[in-house]
Amino acid sequence: PGAFEGVGKIGLQWLQKVKKITGLPVMVEVANSDHVEACLNAGIDILWIGARTTVNPFAVQEVADTLKGVDIPVFLKNPVSPDLELWIGGMERLLNAGLQKVAAIHRGFYFSGEKVYRNRPQWQIAIDFKTAMPNIPMISDPSHICGRRDMLGKIAQQAIDLDFNGLMIESHIQPDEAWSDAKQQVTPEVYANIIHQLIIRQPEHQVSNEAIEYLERLRKKIDLIDDEIINILTSRMEIVREIGHYKKDNNIVILQSQRWKEILEKFIKRGHDAQLSEEFISKIIKSIHDESIEQQEKIMSKRQSDQDI
């Protein structure tokens, strides 16, 4: 409330004029059936469903139901929160309505306290979406991920490197005068410069046999290392369970805060020495620690009568 929320239906008339003058297709965000009907009546070419609408399955279903039997491209942004199932579920609602020209838009996810991005990329969630729905094109929205102009090129290049199918970048003839999201918008000239500086990588199926064979040799090495990682984690958890039994028998609490602090600090330092980011190392060791606690919790909560069976 109080922020700019659009000009209403008159904006559709402006887009009709833009389409007539430039010959370019025009695209509008919709959040309910009234929006959809107004856009269809105005001859809008493409629709998209925003992140705050995607979080509401009922709203997505309303849009999908209104579009049954309509041949129009519809793009679906990821939900504000990092919920892969909600994103996939929204896309399934569109597909179940008979819509075939669909695409996903990755615009990052809100995290309280995030200082670098407006919306943290969480690339793995977009990758998981592509894995689950490989036939759905994926578009990146660097503007909403960054929330600022200076990072747009970097994020756009990352999306291209991850084989995304397109970019959604906000442009304005006077960005500083924009009525919303001014900090993340760029002039058409800056936008063109961002696009021209992108390095377009080859899809793997288009590279030489020699390159494919070389990559396969390296991947086999990775597979062997991954097997070792699983074996090492298995051995570690066996020791964790042994410790859990000992703690239960001797009535010792599971969490040893000082030891956990020392482990975390040690791993972060070793990771830094190996040129691995603190965020990456912290995620790994915290996941291992969480699993260790869960394993010991199961042992602690197991009743003697259960063990005797």
N, C-alpha and C positions, 0 to 999 in steps of 0.2 A: 504493500500500500504506500502511495506517495511517490513511487518510482514510475518512470515512463512505462506504460503497458500497451503501447500501440495506438494507432489512430482509428482503428475500427475498419468497417467495410469500405470506407473511401480509399483505403490503402490498396484494395484490390483493383480499383479503377486506375490508380497510379501504375500498378504492375501491368495492367492491360496496355497502357500507353508505352511502357518500357518494352514490352514484348513486340508491339507494333513497330516501334522505331528501330530497335536493334535486331529483331528477328531471333532473339535468344529465348529459350524456355525460361519460365519463371516458376518459383518454388515458394511454398508457404507452410508455416508450422500450423498444425491443427491439434485441438485438444478435445473436441466433442463433435457431435453430429451437426450442430448448427454451423460450426466452422467448415466442416466438410462440404455441406450443401452450398454454402456461400462461395467456396473456392471452385466447386464444380460448375456452378452457374456463371462464374467469372472466367471460366476457361483456363484456370491455373493448370500448369503442365505436370508438376510434381508436388507431392505432399511429404511433410515429415512430422513425426511425433516426437515431442521434446522429452528431455530427461525427467522432468517433474510429472509428466503424464505417464511415462513408462512405468513409474512406480505404482500406478493404480491400474490393476488388471481390468477393473470395470470400465474405466475410461478408454483403455486400449480396445476392449471388446466393443464398446459403443462405436468407436471410429471404424473398426473392422466390419461391423454389421452394416453400417451406413454405406460402406464401399463395396458390398457384395454385388457382383455383376458389373463393376466399373473397371475398365482397363486403364489404370493409371499407376505410375511408379509411386511407391510409398517407402520412405526411409524411417528407420526406428533408432533413436538414440538410446545409449545405455542408460539405465536408471541412475539416479544421483548416488545411491549407495552401491558398493561393490557386490552386487548380487547377480551372479551369472545365470542362475535358474530363472530369475525374474525377467532378464533380458531375453533369454531363449523362449520363455513362455509367451512373451509379448510377440515375438516373431512368429511363433506357432499360431497365435490367434489370427494374424494377418494371412498366413498361408491357408489356414482352415477356412477363411472367408473367401478363398479362391483367388486372392491376389498373387500374381506371379512375378511382377516386376518390383521386387523388394530388395532392400539393402540395409545393412546395419551401419550406424555411425558411432564411432568410439570418441567420446568427448571427455573421458577421464571421470574420476570419482571424488566426491567431497570427503575430506578428512579434516577433523578439527585439529587446529594447530599446524596445518601444513604451511610452510613458509616459502617454498620454491615455486610451486604451481598453484594456480587457482583450483584446478582439479587434478589430483595425482593420476598419472597415466595408468598405472597398474597394467602394463602391457600384457601380462600373462592372462588376464581375464579376457581380453580381446582375442588372444591366441587360442584360448580354450573355446571361445565362441566359434572361431573359424574351424577348429577341430570338430566341434559338435555339429556344425552346419556348414560344411565345406563349399556348398554351392551358393551360399549367400555372399554377395560382394561386401567388403568391409571398407568403409570410408573413415578417415581420421579428421578430427576437428581440432587442429592445433590451437585455434583461437580460444576455445573454452578450456583446453588443457592448460595453456600458458597463463591466460589472463593478462598478458603483457606482450608488447611487440617484439622485444629483443630476443625472445626465445623461439619465435615462430618457425624460423628456418631450421633450427636444430630438431624440433619435434616433427616437422614435416619430413625431414630427411630420415628420421628414425622410422616413421610410418612407411615410407617408401622402401627402406631397407628390410622391413618386415613383410613386404609384399602386399601392402594394403592396395586397394583398387582406386583410391582417389583421395582428395583433400577437400575440406570445407573450411575456407579461410575468409574471415570477415574483412571487407574493404569499405572505405568511406572517403568521399572527396575531401572532407575536413574532419578527420578522426577525433580531434580534440573537442569538436563541437557536437559530437554524436550524443543523442539523448539517452543511450544505454550502452554499457560495456565499452566506453570510449578507450580505455587503456589497452584493449586487445585488438583494436582495429587499425588498419594501415591504409595509406593512400593506394590508388590503383598502380602508381609507379613502383612503390615499395613491394606491393603484391607481385607485380611482374618480375621484379628482381629476385624475390624469394623463389619463384617458380623456375626462373632461368638458372639459378645456382644449384638446383637439385640435381643429384647424380642418380640417374635411373639405372638400376641394376638389372641384369639378365635373369629371367626365371631359370631355374636349374635345368629344366628340360631343354633349354636352348644352348647350353654350353657344350664344349667339345667332350668327346668320350674320354680323352686324357684327363680333363679336369674332373669329370665325374668319378673316374677310377681313383684319382688322388684323394678326393673327398671321402670316398668309400673306405679307403685305407685308414684315414684319420678317424672316421666314425667307428670303425671296428676297434680301434684303440680306446675310444671313449666307451664303447660297449663293455670292454673288458674292465675298465676302471669302474664303471657303474656297477658291474657285478661284484667287484671288490668292496665298493661302498656298502652294498646291501649285506654282504657277508660280515663286514666290520660292524655295521649297525646291529645285526642279529646277535653277534657276540657281545656287544656292549649291553644290549637289553637282557641277555642271559645273566650278566653280572648284576645289572640293576635289579632284576627279580631276586637274585640271591641276597642282595643287600636288603631288599624289601622284607624277605622272610626273617632275616636276622633282626631288623628293626621291630618287626611285629613280635617276635619271640622275646625281645628285650624291652618292649614298650618304649621305643624311641620314635620321635616325630619324623615325618617324611622329609620336610624341607629343612635343609641346613643353609640358612641365608648367607652366612659368611663364605662358605665353600662355593655357593652358586655365584656370588659376586666375584670371587677370585677366578673362577672358570671363565665367566663372561669377559672379564678384563684381559685375561690371558689370550683368549681366542681373538678378541678384537685387535690386540697388539700383533699377534702372529699374522692375522689377516692383513693388517696394514703393511707389515714387512713384505708380504707376498703380493702387494698391490691389489688386494681385494677390499671392496668398500665395507665400511662399518655396518651399513644397513644390511648387506648381503650376509655377512658373517653373523650378525645378531639374529637374523631370521632363522638361519640354519641351527645355531646352537640353542636358541629358544624353542624351536620345534622339537629338537632332541630332548631338551629338558622337560618340556610339557609331556612328551610321550613317556619319559622316565617316571615322572610323577604319577601319570595315569596307570602305568604298570604297577607301581607300588601301592597306589590306592586300591586297585583290584585285590591285591594280596591282603592289605589291611582290612578291607571290608568283608573278606571271605570268612564266614562263620566256621567254627570248629566242626559243627555238624555237617557242613558242606564238604569239608576236607575228609571226613570219615567215610563219606559215601563212596 
